[in-house]
């Protein structure tokens, strides 16, 4: 009997505690924990689940490089998404669109680079990815991936100069083609991101702080571990750019180390030029948007953090799989 008395006392104490805990759990707002929940600047919003996960798609390897016409999200479609985002995450959040411009050309690692970069960018629904192929036409396999991603995107094509004229900087016509499109779209922040670089998601909310031209650190460039902007602690202005290769440049910076507001494009009309000496492409462009380093806005905690890495995809083999009779059919998927 004594044993049952102890059990009765335990139940009498534990049962109300358990009931109280259940009430608390039911009252706490529950955030979906599925992989479909999208995180934006630290907020989780189930209203955005319609964009995630990425939809699967079928692609006949033999048609992977079939030509398709150019396509871009319209200003109206962008407005619908930004309105949805604003309503979903509440006021006070910066919902500025980032125009992420990526020139790309066919090479053995192109497909994996596009997929890897895209799966980084699709974590932020306010990125408008502008992919510009160095080709006469856009290709089907890249279009299929972009369509399935749920991202805002444009898929364009622009040829580089003929081989006889090459030897100058790369990606000129592709970046300019993207800038032409940006001029027709709502205001946002423009960033040039190569398909083989790596990016921390914290870069994107930083970019949204850009008022005119912003700069930040980038790793693995100019024959050094990093390239950075030094900030004057008194004035808060950028005093100089520290790089292993100065080259007599006023702005010794890599393409991935700066961004700018689209109103700069619309008012000053800067463009890249094919006739520029290799290594001076960024310098030539920056001189069109800024007169000195003091005009640049430091990001990433006054240029003390690195969210961008200039990496390259190497060691890719293109050797034929001689034992596979379907090799020619399947290689379009690699």
N, C-alpha and C positions, 0 to 999 in steps of 0.2 A: 504493500500500500504506500509505503514511504517513497518507493521508486515512482509510482504514478503521480504522487503529489509533486515531485520535482518536475516531472514532464508538464503537469498542468501549469506550474509557475512559469516554466520556460515559454510555453505557448502564450500565456497571458502577457508576457513581456515582449516576445518576438513578433507576435501577430500584428499589433498596432504599428510597430516599427516598419515592418514590411509593407503594410498598407500605406503608411506615410511616404515611403520611398517610391511606391508605385505611382502615387498621386504626383509627386515631384517630377518623375520621369515623363508622365503624360502631359504635364504642363509645359515642360521645356520644349521650345521649337526644335524640331528635328530637321537636320540638313541631310539630304540624300548622300549616301556614302558610296554610291556606285561609281564605276569608271566614267559614267556619262556626265557626272557633275563637273561643271567647268569653273575654274578658279580665275578670277580677274582681280588683280591688285589686292589679293588677300581676301576677297569676298567669294563665297560660293553661291551659285544661283541656279536652281533647278529649272528656272524659266528658259535657260539657255541650252537645255539638254537636247533640243531639236537639232543643234549644230553638231552634236557629238553622239555616238562615235562616228568615225569615218565610215562611209558606205563602201562596201566591196564593189568591185567592178570586174567585168570580163574583158580581156584583151587578147586578141589573136596575135601571137608573136610575129606572124608574117605581115601584120598590118601596123606594127608598132610605130613605124616611121612614115606612115601615110600622112599626106598633108591635110591640114584643117585650116579653116579661116580664123582670123584673129577674133578674140572675144574679150570683153571687159565688163565688169559690174558697172551698172549705171549709177548716177548720183541718186536716183530715186530709190534703188535697191539699198544703197548705202544708208540712206536716211531711215529706211525701215529698220535696219539692224541697229543703228546707233540709238534710235528711239526706244527699241525694245531693251537694249542694254541699260539705257538711262533709267527706264522704269523698273528694271529688274534689280539693279544694285543700289538704287536710291540716289539722292542728291549728294553733292560734294565730291563725287568721283570725276576724274578727268577722263572724258570719253573721246579725246582727240584721236583721230585715225592716224596710224603710222603707215606711210607708203613705203613698203620694203621692196627696193628695186634690185633684181637679180639678173644680170646677164649670164647666159649659159651657152655652151657650144658642145657639139657631140665629141665625146671622148669615152674611153672605157669605164670611167667612174661617174659619168654624168648622172645616170639613173639613180645610183645609190646616194649621190650627193643631193639630188633634188628631193628624194624621199626623206632622207635624214633631216635636211633643213626644214622641209615642209612639216614634218612631225614635231619640230620645235615651234614653228610659227603658229600652228593650228591651236596651240594652247592659249593664244590670245585672240579673241574674236574681233578685236579692233585693229587688226593688221590687214591691210590691203596689199596682197602680194602681187607684184608686177614682175612676171617672168618673161624675159625677152630672149628668144633664141637667135643665135648667130646663124641664120639660115634664110632661105627665100620664103619658106612657109613654116608655120607652127607644125609640130608633130603630134600624132594621135596619142601616143603613150603619155606624154606630159599633160595633154588636155584631159585625158581620162582621170589621171591622178588629181588634178586640180578640181575637176568637177566633183569628185567623190569626197574631197576633203571638208566641204562645208565652209570653206574660207571665202572671204571677199578676194577676188583675184582678177588679173588681166593676163592674157596670154597673147604675146605679140611676137613679131619676127622682124629682124633687121639685119641685113647682110653687112659684113665687114668689107673693107676695100679689097679689090682683087689681090692675089698673091704678089703680083709685081709691085704693088704699092705697100705691102705689109712691111713690118720692121718697126712700125710705130707702136703706140700704146694699144692695148686691147680693150674691147668692151665699149669703145667710144660711141659708135652708132647705136648700140643697144641701149645704153644709158640715156642718150639723147632722145631716142624713141619713147622711152618711159617718161621723160620729163615733158615731152609734148602732151602725153596723156594726162599727167598730173595737172597741167595748166587748165584742163577742162573739168576737173573734179573739185569737190568741196575742199576747203582748207584743211591742212593736216601737216604732219611732220614727215620729211623725206629722209630716207636712209638708204645708202648703197651697201647691200650685203651680198658678198660672193657666195656661190652655192657650196663651196668647200670650207667655209669658215664655221666656227662654233660660237654659239651665243647663249648666255645666261638669260633666263626669262626676266630677270630684274632689269635688263637693259631697256625694255620697252616702256615701262612706266617712267623711267628716267628720260627717255627720248621725248615723251609727251610734255616735259617741262620746257622744251626748246621754245624760246621766244623769237629768235632770229637764226643765229648760227651757233651750234653747240659743239663742244669737243670733250673727249674723254680718252682714257687709256686703252691700249690694245696690245695684246701679247704676241710674241713670236714674229716680229717684223724688223726690217732694216738691219738684218744681221745682229739682232739683239734679242734679249728675252722679252723686252717690252719697249713701247714708245709712250711717253706720257706728257701731259701738260703741267707745267709748274705754275702754281697760283700764288700771287702776292697776298700774304695773309692780312695786310693792312687794307688794301683796296678791294680784294676779292676778285681781281682781274687776272686773266692769264698773262703771265710774264713772258713765258717762252715755251717752246716745244722741245722736249729732250728726246733726241734720237741718235742712234749710232751713226746714221748717215744724214748729215746736214745738207751737203751738196750745194751750199750757197743759197738755199731756199729760205724764203721768209716764213713759209708754212711747211716745215718738214714733217708731213703727216701722211699716214696711210689712209686709204679710202674708207676703211672701217672704223676710223677714229673720230668721225664727226657726223652731224646731222644738221638739217636746217628746215625752217618753216617754209611751207609751200608759197607763202606770199612773196618770198625772196625770188622764187622762180617766176612768179607772175609779174613782178615789178622790174626786176633787173635782167631777166632773160639769160641767165648764165648757161653756157653749154660747153661740152668737152670738144676738143679739137684733135683730129687725126694727125696733124702736122707737128704736134708737140713732141719734144724729145722724151723717149721712154724714161720713166722715173720722175717726170715733172708734170704728169697729168693732173694730180691733185693740186699741185702748186698753181698751175694755170687756172684751174677752176676756182680755187679759193680766192685768188686775186680779183675775181669777178664779183665776189660776195662780201669781202671784208678787206679793209685797208691795213689792219694791224692785228696782232694777237690780242690786244686789249679789248677788241670788239667781240671776242669769242666768249661764249658762256660756258663755264666749266660745269660738267655733270659728274655723276658717280662720286658723290661726297667730295667735291672739290678735287676731282681727279686722283682719288686715293684708292679706288677700287677698279678691278678689271672684270668686265662682263663680256669681252669679245676676244677671241683667239684666232689668229691668222694661221690656220692649219691647212695642210694639203693632203689629199688622198693619194698615197703612194703604194707601190708594190702590187698593183692590179695586173693580173695576167689575162691576156687575150688569146692564150693558146687554145687551139681547137680540141674539143673532146672527141678524139678520133674513134673511140669505141661506141659513140652514140650516133646512130643513123639519123636521129631527129635534130642534130646539132644546129643545122642551118635554120630550122623552123623555130627553135627555142631561144636562140641567142638574142632575139629582140627584147626578151624580158630581163636581160642582165644590165 
